[in-house]
Amino acid sequence: MPSYTLKVNGRDYPVTVSSSSMPLLWVLRDVIGLTGTKYGCGIEICGACTVWVNGEPTKSCDMDVSSAAGKAITTIEGLSADRSHPAQKAWILHQVPQCGYCQSGMLMSVAGAMAKGHHGSEIANEVNNLCVCGTYQRIKTAVSGL
């Protein structure tokens, strides 16, 4: 069985998996135990599984663990220890989530756009994650001040 060391949220995790093609999402959730990243569609459309890989928002449902080895991975748990990231503050202020399922991926995408220097409507135009509850107006309001 293949073994890798993944650097997740600044910490090294040695992992042994059944296959080198196991999706990063399953390794994060089921092997490492970081369950903030969610499974949505499994085909890179919804964005619920968004994490950062080397600082870039990446859909982890379709990225092989072998491709992630040796790269810096940040999950929602690593965005900030105390919900102090500006995107998290905006989400709380504007009460964005309804069910909340897609929100960790949404926040990682928004924070990724912010890290690229985007603001307000630029963020809203760049983030294409899906929200089944339809909280898009609250999302738009929240990112308008970022």
N, C-alpha and C positions, 0 to 999 in steps of 0.2 A: 504494500500500500504506500502511495506517495506521501512524503512528509515535506512540509514547508515551514518557514518562519514568516509570519505576517506581522508587519508593523502597523498596529491599529491604535489610533488615538495616542501615539507616542510610546506605546508599549509593545514589546515583542511577544508574540504568541506562537509557540511551536504547535503545529497542527499536523495530524495524520488523517488523511481522507481516503475514501474508498476509490476515488478516481481523480486524476488531475483535471478532468473536465467538470468537476463539481462546481456549480455556481458559487461565486464569492458570497452571495446572499445567504446560502445555506450554511456556509462555513461560519460567517459572522453570527448567525442566529443559533444554529444547532451545535456547532463545535465549540465556538468561543463563548457563546451565551449572551451576546449583545443583541437583545430583541427589539431595540428601538427602530431598527430598519425593518420595513414591512414588505411582505410579498403581496403584490397586486395582480399583475397580469402574466408575468413570466416571459414577456416578449418585448421588453423595452419600450412600452408605449405609455403606461400610466405614470411612471416615475416614483411610485411609493417606495421603491428600493434604492433611491438615490443616495449615494455616499460620495465622498471626494476621494479620488485616486490621484496622488501627486498634485493635489490642489484643484483638480478639475471635477466638476459634478459628473458622476458616472452611474449608470444604471447597473446595479450589482447582480441583478437576476440573470443576466446573460454574459457575465464576465467570468471566465474560468479562474479558479483559484490559482492555477499555474501562471496565469497572466498577471495576477495581483502580487505574487511573491516578489519581494525586493522593492516594493513601492510603498509610499506612505499613504495609509488609508485613514480617513476620518469619517466616523459615523456621527449620528445625532448626539450620541453620548459624549462625543469629544468636541462638539461645537462650542460648548461652554459648560463649566462645572456647575454654574449657579443660574442658568437662564439669563445671563447678562449680555449675550450677543444682541446687537440692535434689532435683528430680525425677530428674535424670540421676544424681546420687549414689545415690539410692534404687534406681534401676534396676540400677546396677552392684553395689551391696551385696547386693541380693536376686537377682542373676543372672536378671532378668526375661526377656530375649529368648531365644527358641529359634532360629527362623530370622532374626528381626529385621526382616523386611520391613515390618511395620506399625508398628514402634516409633517412628519419627520422628513420625508422625501421632499416635500414642498419647501420646508425651511432650508434644507441643504442646497436646493437649487437656487433659492433666493439669496442665501449667504454666498454662494458661489458667484452669482452675478454681481453682488456687492464687492466681492474680493477683486473682481475685474474692473472695478471703478464705476459700475453702472448705478444709476439712481432712478427712483420713481418709476415713470412710465417705461424707461429702458428695461428695468427689471421685469415689469409686468409683461412686456413684449418678448423678453428672452425666455422666461420660464413657461414651459409647456406641460407641466404636470397636470394630471387629471384629478378632479375632486368630485366624487359621486354625489356628495351632499350639495354641491353647487355653491360653495361659499366664495365664489369668485369675486363678488362685489366687496366682501370684507377683505379678501386678499389684496385686491386692487387698492382699497383704502389704506391698508396697512403698509404696502410698499410705496405708496405715494409720498410718504414722509422720509423714506430712506435714501 
